[in-house]
Each structure stands twice: as C-alpha cells, then as structure tokens.
Amino acid sequence: MKIEGVAGTRTTVGMTMVVMKTVVMKTVGKNMVGVLIALLLVVPASAGTKANTTGGTIIDSTLVWDGVTRYYEVYLPPELPANPAMVLMLHGTSHGSNPPITAMWGWQNVSNKYGFILVKPASTYNANSGQWNWNAYSMSEAFTAADVGTCTAPPATACPDDAGFLRQLIVNLTAQYNVNPNQVYVAGFSSGAQMTHRVGVEISDLVAAIDIGSGTIVGQLDPPPITLPGAALAPISVQEWHGTKDDEIPPCNNGKTKYSGYNFYLATVDQSFDYWTQQNACTSFENNTPLCDNGLANPNTTGNDATGCTNNTEVQFIWEEGVGHTFESQNDTTRWLFFAAHPKQPQ
C-alpha cells in the first residue's frame, strides 16, 4: 500500500496499514495531518518514500474477490467533507504486468476543487496477451483461467466477476470513508467505458450516474444483430462522449474492436443511447436526429439530451468533433458537474 500525505511523502507499507488507516480516518475525520502522523508511527524502517506535490493523500490497496487479488488506488483531496461524494474511474486497455491504477485521468485537480474521493480500480491481467481489460458485455472469451476466478462463490453475471468486484469495492469504501450513498459515480474510458455501461445496468442500485468515454454498451463475438443487456436494476443518469474519428471503438457501424486477440462486434452509439433512454423512460428529447448516418457520425447533430426521465435522471450524448480514441481530460469538470447535478433520488 502507498500512502501520500500532506507532508509530501509517499510511503510503501504492508497491508496491515489498511486497518490502521481505517481506524484513524474514523477517529480524526478530515484532519489529514493527524492521519499521516498516526500512519508514520507504524511505517517500517525499510519503507520507501517519494516526493509528492499534490497536497492530497494516495492510498494503494488490494481486495481479494472470488480468489483473485484486485488492485485499486484511492485519492483523497486535501479538504474532504464529512460525507463526500465518490467517483470511480475505470481505465482503458492497459499493457504490461503492473496494475494500471496510478494515472489520474485529469481528475485530481477536479477532486481537489470539489472535494470528492477518486478511486481507480484495476481490471484483471491476461498474461498471455499482456493486457488489462474489463469484462464488459459480452467479452468473457478474452480472459484466461488465471485471471477469472471461479465466478461461483458468489454467483457472477460474467467471468471474471468485475461487476461483483466493483460492487464490493463501492460498499467497502462507502463505509470506510462515510461516503454519501446518493453521490457514488462511475466513469470510464474505452474498455473501462464499456464496463461502465455494465455498472449502470448491474450496480445502478448503488450508483447515481455514469459517464462514458469512447465505449459502447456491448461487444460480442457473433455478428449483428447486437444482443443488448436486460433491464437495469434502477434508474441512472448517463452522460456519454465519443470522438467522431474513433477507429478503435467505432461508434456507428457495428464495427469491431480487438481484446486479447478476440474480435468483438460493437453496439452503435445510437443503440447505447436508445437503451438508456428506454431504461429511464425518458419523455423529452433535445432533437430526433440519429447520432449516426450511413455508418458514420452524423454531421447534422452534435449529440442529444433526454430529460423527463424516471427519478429525474438524464441521458446525454456528446459528439467530440474530430477526436479519435482518446480520453479528453479537459472535460472532467463538465463530467463532474453532470454527476453533481444527478444524485440518486428516492425511488
């Protein structure tokens, strides 16, 4: 585990520190100086340190889920409210054996300004392909026996059980940091964006809103027609961004993407948008122009916005004109403001 505190140091310690940190956080609340001092009392002499200029606190931890060790990093801003919001950011495809949890994706300054917890979990590692990918709909074939677990205890909707892991992580961290349960949000890019759709379907009882960066709702081995997921557990707000020039996750032609050597046919952004507006029973649309035209981004629209949805949810799609397969971190403040405007409502 790595701890980065207000004194500007990063310390690597054993997993026993997780327990110590939990106790101290509950005792001192947002007094991060007190947290750091308490933690340093149990840091072994062999611990390494690394300079930090952010002023926040970084904690690297693991969680064993279904027999698989899962990795995640938590970022706490310098000023943390008593009942903070929490944002999970799901990474895109990553290469190499190190867990892809250290990138901030531009969220750090937004977290510092608005005072929410940022969590960056890792998917599972396929040693054969050297890739980290999320098990979004319907991509189980891209994983090996070494990184999938049993998927039987608890029962899983897919193997590896990424949805189960993320659900448990949200439950754990909500309790650990006294997170406002109405302000849990999930964002993702590429493979992580596809997984974020799955979060919206299967964990919408805990998550208030999701933000999709360049990822459609389904990838499947079989050619179209695309098989869409079943009903979402609860109403959920959705904001989706996609580059008009994206050729990695093509947005409009049921094109293919490749994970760990397998080619998957993709849902279109129209299919994704329509799924969410139907799930949320939206009644008012900014326009009736399709997002796609002849297999390409429709030049006659910049997106769409659906309101009048169940429980005041909203479904928004934004074309990123001329953008390829990249995560546009300059839009993170806009993403956060969408989140903040859509806390979970009583059902």
N, C-alpha and C positions, 0 to 999 in steps of 0.2 A: 504494500500500500504506500502511496506517496501522499505527503501532506504538505501543502503550500500555504503558508500563513502570512499574517500581516507583517511579520518581521522580515519577510522577503526571502524565505528559505524553503527548499523542498527537501523532505526527508523520506527515506525509504525504510520502512519498518515491517515487522511481521503482522499477520492478520489479527493477532490479539489486539492490535490498535483499534480495530473497528469497534470492539466492545467498549474500550476506554473512551473513544470519541463519542459514541452514542450517549454514554452516561454524562460526559462533560457537557455536551450540547444541551441536554435536557436540564442541566443544572444552571448554566450560565446564559442560556438564550443566545442573543446576538453579540455577546461580548467575545469577539474572536481573539482578542489578546489573551483572555483567560483560557480559551480553548487551546491556543498554541502553547502557552506555558505549561498547562496540565499535560499535554501530549509530550512535550520535550522531557518531562520527568521520567518517561519510560522508554525513550529512544535509546537503543543500544549504541555503544561507542562506535561500532562499525558502520552505522548508518551514513549514507552519502547525502550531501546537500547540494543544491543547485540554486543559483540566484533567480529571483523572481521579482518582476517589477509591476505586477498587475494589482497588487493590494488585496486580491481575493484569496480564497482557500481552495486548493485542489486536492481531492482525495481519490486515489485509485483503489478499487476493491474487487473482490470476486464473489460470485454466488454460484453454488453448485445446484444445477437444476437438471433433473432427470439423469443424474450421473455424469453430466458434462459441466466442466468448470467454465463459467461465463464471466466475462470481464466488463467493467464499466468504470467510468470516471465521473465524479461529481464536482461541479464548480459552484462555490458559494460566493456571492458578491460581498464586498466589504460591509455593506449595510443590508441586513436581512430582516424583513418584517417578522412579526411574531407568527403569522400564518401565511407563509409565502406561497406564490404560485410556483409551478414546476414545469419545465419544458424538457422533453426527451428529444434528442437529435439522433436519428438513425443514419449511419454512414452509407455511402455508396460502396460498390465493389472495391475491395482493397487487396493489394498483393503483398506477399511476404508474411512471415510467421508471427510478427509482432501484432498484438491486438490493436486495431485501429480506433483508439479511444482518446488520443491526445489532441487531435485537431479541434479547434473551436468553431469552425464554420462561420466565423464572423459574429457569433452570438455573445461573446464575452462582454464587449462594451455595452450591448443592449441589456444584458443581465445586470451589469453594474449600474446602469441608469435607472432601470425599472425595478430592480430588486427581486428577481426571481431566480430559483435554483435551476442550473443547467446540468443535465445528465446525458452522458454519451456512452451508451452501451455498445458492445461488440456482438456481431453475429457469430457464427461458428466457422472454423477454419477447415478447408478441404486441402489436405496435404498433397493430394495428387495433382491438383490444378494450381496450388499456391494461392487460392483466392478465399477471401471472406465475403460471403453473400448471405442475404436474408432469405428465409423460406417463405416468400410471398406466394400468393395464389398463382399458379398451381405448379410449383417448381421443385417438388421433393426429389426428383430424379437427379438434381445437381449436387447431391450430398452423398458422402460416403458413410459407411457404418461407423467409422471412427469419430465422426462429429455429430451423429444424430441422436445418441442416447437410445433408450428403449421405447419412449413415446407410449408407454402403457401405464406408468405409475408416476404422476396422474395421467388419465387418458388425454390424448392430444388430438388436435384437429389436423396436424401435419407433423412430419418428422424430418428434421429436428423441430422441437416444440418451441419455436421462437415466440409465438403468441403467449404460451404459458409462462415462459421466462419473463417477458416484458410485463405481464400482469403481476407476477410475484414481485418483480422489482418495483413497480409502482406502489404496490401495497406496502412493501418494506420501507421504502423511502418516505412515503406519505406519513407513516407512523414515526419514523426516525426524526424527521425534520418538521413535524407538525404542519405539513403542507395543507393548504386549503383544498379540501377534496373537490370543490367545484371549479378549481383552476389547475387542472392537470391537462397538459397539452403535449402533442407529439408531432414532430416534423421529420422529414426525411428527404434524402436525395437519391435518385436512381434506384438501385436495389432497395435502399432504405425507404425511398418514397413508395415503392410497390408494397413494402412491408407496412408502411404507414396506412395504406388503404386497408390492409388486413386488420391492423389495430382498430381502425374505425368501425369495422364490421364486428369484431370479436371482443373488443375491450371498450366499447362505447358506453358501457355502464359505469366506467371509471374515468374515461377521457372526455373532456368537454369539446375539444376541437382538434382537428388535424390540419397540417399544412404539407402539401405535396410538391416536391421539386423534381420535375422530369421523371415521372413514373406513372404508368397507367395501372389499372386495377387488377389485371390478370395477365399472366404469361402462361401458355400451355403448349405441350408438345404437339398435340393434334392441330391440324389446320383449322381455320374458322369453319363453322361458327364458333364464336367465343362463348364459353360457359361462365356466366357471371356468378358471384357468390350468392348465398341465400340472404335472408333478411339480417340487417344489423340488429344488435342487441338493444340499442337505444338511439334516439335522435342525436345527431352530432353535426357540428358545423365543420365545413370543409372549404379550404382555400387551396387552389391548385394553380401552379405555374408550369409552363412548358415552353421551351425555345422553339421557334418556328423552323430552325435549321438543325434540330436534333436528329442525328442519324444513328445514335446508339440505342435510344428508346424512341423509335419513330412514332410520332403521335397520331398519325392519321390513316394508315393503310393496312392495319393488322399485320404490320411488318414484323421482323424477327430480331431478337437480341440473343446473345450467347452468354451463358453462365457455365463455367467449368466444363466446356466442351459440348454442352447441350444447347440446341437452338429452340427458342420458345417463341411462339406466335403471340403477339401482344394485342390487348384490347386497345381501342382508339380512345382519344380524349373525349369524344362525344359519348362513347359507351360509358366511360367513367363518370362524366358529368351527369348523364341521364340516370345512371344508377343512384347517385347520391341525391338528386332532386326527387326521385321517386321514393327512396327510403325515408326522406324527410318530409314527404308530402308537400312540397313547395307549390305555391299557387301563383306567384308573381315573378315574371322574368324580365330582365332588362331588355332583351330582344329575342326574336325567334330565328336568328341566323345560325345555321350549323357552324360548329367550330372548324370543321374540315370540309374541303370541297375537292372532289376528284383525287382523293388520296393525299392531299397537301393541306397545310394550314390555310384556312380561308382568309384571303386578303381583305374581305369585306367586313371583318369583325376583329376587335381587339380582345374579345372574350365575352363572358356573360356573368350575370349575377342573379341568383334565385333567392327570393325572400318570401315572406308569408308562409314559412315552413313551421313544422311542429316544434313546440317549445322554443320559439324564437331563434331557431337555428338558421343558418345561411349557407348557401353553396355558391362559391365564386370560382370562376376560371379566368386566368390572365395569360394571354399570349405574350411571350418575351420575343419581340420582333428582332430577327436577325441573330438570335442567340442559338448556339449549338448545345451540346450536352455538358453544361456547366451549372454549378450552383452559384447564383448571383447573390452573394452575401450582403451587398448593399441594400437589398430588400428586406433584411432581417427585422428592421424596425417596423416596416409595414406588416410583416408577418406577426410580430408581437402584438401590434395594435389590433389586428384581427382577432388574435387569441383573447386579448384582454376584453374585447367587446363581446365575447361569446363565452361567458362562464356557463357551467352546467346549470340548467333550470330544473326546478322540481317537476316531476312527471305526474 
